[in-house]
Amino acid sequence: MAKILVCDDDKEIVEAIEIYLLQEGHEVLKAYDGEEALRLLKSDHADLLIIDVMMPKLDGIRATLKIREANNMPIIILSAKSEDADKILGLNVGADDYLTKPFNPLELIARVKSQLRRYTQLGSMVSVDKKNVYSTGGLLIDDDLKEVTVDGEPVRLTPIEYNILLLLVKNQGKVFSIDQIYESIWNEDAIGVDNTVAVHIRHIREKIEINPKDPRYLKVVWGIGYKVEKI
C-alpha cells in the first residue's frame, strides 16, 4: 500500500485521518506545518500528500508550490474555505484535488484511492496516440472501443448516457443547454425535455463522480445548462 504524508496544524485532524488510512493498510507520515512537511519529504518518500491550507510558518498553498518544483506526487488540499476562488487557487498551484472541511472521512479515503489509482496508471501508461480518445483529469473515453474509465476504473454507461458524456467531453468547457443536449442526442425537437435530460445527467454523475453532489467533471451552469470541466 502507499505511504501518505498528512499535514495539518490540528493534531486531532491528523490523528483522525491517520486512523482511516491505517485501516486501509497505508503507512502514514505526519507533519503539523508546511515547513515540517518539506523537511520530511527531503528525508523520506511519500506517495501522496494531504495538506491543510491555513497553517503557521508555511501554509498549504506555498508548501504545494515548493513541493511541485521537484515532486509530482498527488496532492489533496484540505481547507475550511469553500469559495470557488480558493479551490481554483489550490488547483492552479499544483494540487490534484480539494476537499472542504468539515469532510466525510470516507469521502477523503475515496479521493485518496482515486488519486493513487490515477497516479499509478499515468506513471505506467504508454502514450496513446489515437484520434478518438478524449480525456479530462482522470476521465477517459475511448470512442473506438466505446469504453469509459475514471482513474483507470471502467464505468458502465447506457448508450444515451455514453453519448451525452461523449458530447460534453469532446467539447470541454463549452456549456450546452438542455435543449441542445436533447436535440444532439435524440435527433428530434426539444419540447418539455428538462426532466429527461436531468435524469440522465444525474445517472452519469452517480457513475463518474466520487461525490455526485460536488462533481469534479460534470458541472451545472445555473440557468444555462451543463458542461464538462477541462482539467
Disulfide bonds with the S-S distance in Angstrom:
none
